[in-house]
Amino acid sequence: MPKSKRNKVVALTKTRSKGFELKKKLHDDIRECVDKYAYAFVFSVNNMRNNILKDLRSQKKESRFFFGKNKVMATAMGQSPAQEYQPELHKLAKRLRGNVGLLFTNEEKDTVLTFFKTFTGASEAKAGFKATAEVELQEGPLDQFSHSMEPQLRQLGLPTTLKKGVITLLSDYVVCKRGDTLTPEQCRVLKMFGHQMAMFKINLLSVWSAAGTFEQLAEAEETDQVEPDMEGMEED
């Protein structure tokens, strides 16, 4: 009689998923950073852009950035006085809500605050962004584009035609007005004409120090200018 597989014992180590291992690594990395760095900041990001973030990381090679998996990071730090990994760290853990990240650094607090007060990066707006200015295109030739682009521009709503092989705008055209919620088509037009409305900015919300102090720097603000895809974006 064949043996039943129902009662077969399987070692727990064989059932661990890749996701479990990634969470454990993140948990361990957070605790290692708490031990290594003098300060930990919780921050939010306006208009998340990977290319600007990459530039930021290159400027801050001695620091570490973490995004997403807030529950795992909070658990690593401890979410109550009894659980906290270091004194006062549970207060920082409680600030890990929504689209926020963690920055670990050995730079002085004032140096970090000064740096991020001025660090920004312009980029193209994405659909759903609220226009920060009115953009109007003037009637006349658009010789920056090849003639083959004319159907594409017309499909995007621009009043164009070909005149002697040159794309020509037949009348002034308002792409958007200040405060408009941009559509994908408007964003494409703005990008094609080199208009960058979105501004990447990091907002420092709170800070913990290895000396056992915690300080609330600012309140997190709800904004539709923040991309909602930060969850799971952990540091490589």
C-alpha positions as CSV (number, residue, x, y, z in Angstrom):
1,M,0.0,0.0,0.0
2,P,1.5,3.4,-1.0
3,K,2.5,5.8,1.8
4,S,0.2,8.8,2.3
5,K,1.8,12.2,1.5
6,R,-0.6,14.0,3.8
7,N,1.5,13.3,6.9
8,K,4.9,14.0,5.3
9,V,7.0,16.3,7.5
10,V,8.5,19.2,5.7
11,A,11.3,21.2,7.2
12,L,10.3,24.8,7.8
13,T,13.5,26.1,6.1
14,K,12.2,24.6,2.8
15,T,9.0,26.5,2.9
16,R,10.5,30.0,3.3
17,S,9.8,32.1,0.3
18,K,12.1,34.6,-1.3
19,G,9.9,37.3,0.1
20,F,10.6,36.1,3.6
21,E,14.4,36.2,3.0
22,L,14.2,39.7,1.6
23,K,12.2,41.0,4.6
24,K,14.7,39.4,7.0
25,K,17.6,41.0,5.1
26,L,15.9,44.4,5.3
27,H,15.2,43.9,9.0
28,D,18.9,43.0,9.6
29,D,20.1,45.9,7.4
30,I,18.0,48.4,9.4
31,R,19.5,47.2,12.7
32,E,23.0,47.2,11.3
33,C,22.5,50.9,10.2
34,V,21.1,51.8,13.6
35,D,24.4,50.5,15.1
36,K,26.6,52.1,12.5
37,Y,25.2,55.6,11.9
38,A,24.7,58.6,14.2
39,Y,21.4,59.8,12.7
40,A,18.3,58.3,11.2
41,F,15.8,60.5,9.4
42,V,12.3,59.8,8.2
43,F,11.5,61.7,5.0
44,S,8.8,62.0,2.3
45,V,9.4,62.7,-1.4
46,N,7.7,65.1,-3.7
47,N,7.6,63.8,-7.3
48,M,9.7,60.7,-7.0
49,R,12.1,60.2,-9.9
50,N,14.6,57.4,-10.0
51,N,17.2,59.3,-12.1
52,I,17.3,62.1,-9.6
53,L,17.4,59.7,-6.7
54,K,20.3,57.9,-8.3
55,D,22.2,61.3,-8.5
56,L,21.3,61.9,-4.8
57,R,22.7,58.6,-3.8
58,S,25.9,59.2,-5.7
59,Q,26.3,62.5,-3.7
60,K,25.6,60.7,-0.4
61,K,27.6,57.6,-0.9
62,E,28.5,57.4,2.8
63,S,24.8,57.4,3.8
64,R,22.0,54.8,3.2
65,F,18.5,55.2,1.9
66,F,15.6,52.8,2.3
67,F,12.1,52.9,0.8
68,G,9.0,50.8,1.2
69,K,8.2,47.9,3.5
70,N,7.4,50.3,6.4
71,K,6.1,47.6,8.7
72,V,9.3,45.6,8.3
73,M,11.5,48.7,9.0
74,A,9.3,49.7,12.0
75,T,9.5,46.2,13.4
76,A,13.3,46.2,13.1
77,M,13.4,49.5,15.1
78,G,10.7,48.5,17.6
79,Q,7.3,50.1,17.9
80,S,7.1,50.5,21.6
81,P,9.5,51.4,24.5
82,A,9.6,47.8,25.5
83,Q,10.4,46.6,21.9
84,E,12.7,49.5,20.7
85,Y,16.2,48.4,19.5
86,Q,17.7,51.6,20.9
87,P,16.4,54.3,23.3
88,E,13.7,56.5,21.8
89,L,13.9,54.6,18.4
90,H,10.2,53.6,18.7
91,K,9.2,57.2,18.2
92,L,10.9,57.2,14.8
93,A,9.3,53.9,13.9
94,K,5.9,55.3,14.5
95,R,6.5,57.9,11.8
96,L,6.9,55.2,9.1
97,R,3.5,55.8,7.6
98,G,2.6,56.3,4.0
99,N,5.0,57.2,1.2
100,V,8.1,57.8,3.4
101,G,11.7,56.5,3.5
102,L,14.6,56.2,5.9
103,L,18.0,57.9,5.6
104,F,20.9,56.8,7.8
105,T,23.9,59.1,8.0
106,N,26.9,60.2,10.0
107,E,26.7,63.8,8.8
108,E,25.7,66.4,11.4
109,K,22.0,67.1,11.6
110,D,22.3,70.7,10.6
111,T,24.4,69.8,7.6
112,V,21.7,67.4,6.5
113,L,19.0,69.9,7.0
114,T,20.8,72.6,5.0
115,F,21.6,70.2,2.2
116,F,18.0,69.0,1.7
117,K,16.6,72.5,2.0
118,T,18.2,73.4,-1.3
119,F,18.4,70.0,-3.1
120,T,15.8,69.8,-5.8
121,G,15.5,68.4,-9.4
122,A,13.2,69.4,-12.2
123,S,11.5,66.7,-14.3
124,E,8.6,66.1,-16.6
125,A,5.2,66.0,-15.1
126,K,3.1,62.8,-15.1
127,A,-0.6,62.3,-15.6
128,G,-2.5,63.6,-12.6
129,F,0.0,66.3,-11.7
130,K,-1.5,69.8,-11.2
131,A,0.0,72.2,-13.6
132,T,2.1,74.9,-11.9
133,A,1.9,77.4,-14.8
134,E,0.1,78.1,-18.0
135,V,1.9,76.9,-21.2
136,E,1.0,78.4,-24.5
137,L,2.6,77.6,-27.8
138,Q,2.9,80.3,-30.4
139,E,1.6,80.1,-33.9
140,G,4.3,79.4,-36.5
141,P,6.9,76.8,-37.7
142,L,8.0,74.0,-35.4
143,D,11.3,73.3,-37.0
144,Q,12.6,71.4,-34.0
145,F,10.6,68.4,-35.2
146,S,11.0,66.4,-38.3
147,H,8.1,66.4,-40.8
148,S,7.3,62.8,-39.9
149,M,6.2,63.9,-36.4
150,E,3.3,66.0,-37.8
151,P,0.6,63.3,-37.5
152,Q,1.6,62.5,-33.9
153,L,1.4,66.2,-32.9
154,R,-2.0,66.5,-34.6
155,Q,-3.2,63.4,-32.8
156,L,-2.3,65.0,-29.5
157,G,-4.6,67.9,-30.3
158,L,-2.2,70.5,-31.8
159,P,-3.6,72.4,-34.8
160,T,-0.7,71.6,-37.1
161,T,0.0,71.1,-40.8
162,L,2.9,70.7,-43.2
163,K,4.1,73.8,-45.1
164,K,6.9,73.1,-47.5
165,G,7.9,70.1,-45.4
166,V,8.0,72.0,-42.1
167,I,5.5,71.4,-39.3
168,T,3.6,74.6,-38.7
169,L,1.3,75.5,-35.8
170,L,-1.7,77.1,-37.4
171,S,-2.7,79.1,-34.3
172,D,-1.6,79.8,-30.8
173,Y,-2.3,76.7,-28.6
174,V,-2.8,76.5,-24.8
175,V,-1.4,73.2,-23.6
176,C,-2.5,73.7,-20.0
177,K,-3.5,76.4,-17.5
178,R,-2.2,76.7,-14.0
179,G,-4.1,74.3,-11.7
180,D,-5.2,72.0,-14.4
181,T,-5.0,68.3,-13.6
182,L,-2.8,67.1,-16.5
183,T,-3.9,64.3,-18.9
184,P,-1.4,61.8,-20.4
185,E,-1.7,63.8,-23.7
186,Q,-0.9,67.1,-22.1
187,C,2.1,65.5,-20.4
188,R,3.4,64.2,-23.7
189,V,3.1,67.6,-25.3
190,L,4.9,69.3,-22.4
191,K,7.7,66.7,-22.6
192,M,8.1,67.1,-26.3
193,F,8.4,70.9,-25.9
194,G,10.8,70.7,-23.0
195,H,8.6,71.9,-20.2
196,Q,9.5,70.5,-16.8
197,M,6.9,71.3,-14.1
198,A,7.5,68.5,-11.5
199,M,10.0,69.3,-8.8
200,F,11.7,66.4,-6.9
201,K,12.2,67.4,-3.3
202,I,12.9,65.5,-0.1
203,N,11.1,66.7,3.0
204,L,12.8,65.7,6.3
205,L,10.0,64.8,8.8
206,S,11.8,63.6,11.9
207,V,15.2,62.6,13.2
208,W,16.6,60.1,15.8
209,S,20.2,60.3,17.1
210,A,22.4,57.5,18.5
211,A,22.6,59.7,21.6
212,G,19.1,58.6,22.3
213,T,17.2,61.7,21.2
214,F,14.2,62.2,18.9
215,E,12.9,65.3,17.2
216,Q,9.8,66.0,15.0
217,L,11.0,68.3,12.2
218,A,7.8,68.6,10.2
219,E,4.4,67.1,9.7
220,A,3.8,64.8,6.8
221,E,1.6,66.4,4.2
222,E,-0.9,64.7,1.9
223,T,-0.1,65.7,-1.7
224,D,-0.9,64.4,-5.1
225,Q,2.5,65.5,-6.2
226,V,4.1,62.4,-4.7
227,E,4.2,59.3,-6.8
228,P,2.4,56.3,-5.2
229,D,4.9,53.6,-6.3
230,M,7.5,53.8,-3.5
231,E,6.3,50.6,-1.8
232,G,8.9,47.9,-2.2
233,M,11.6,50.2,-3.6
234,E,14.4,49.1,-1.3
235,E,18.0,50.1,-1.6
236,D,20.1,47.8,-3.7
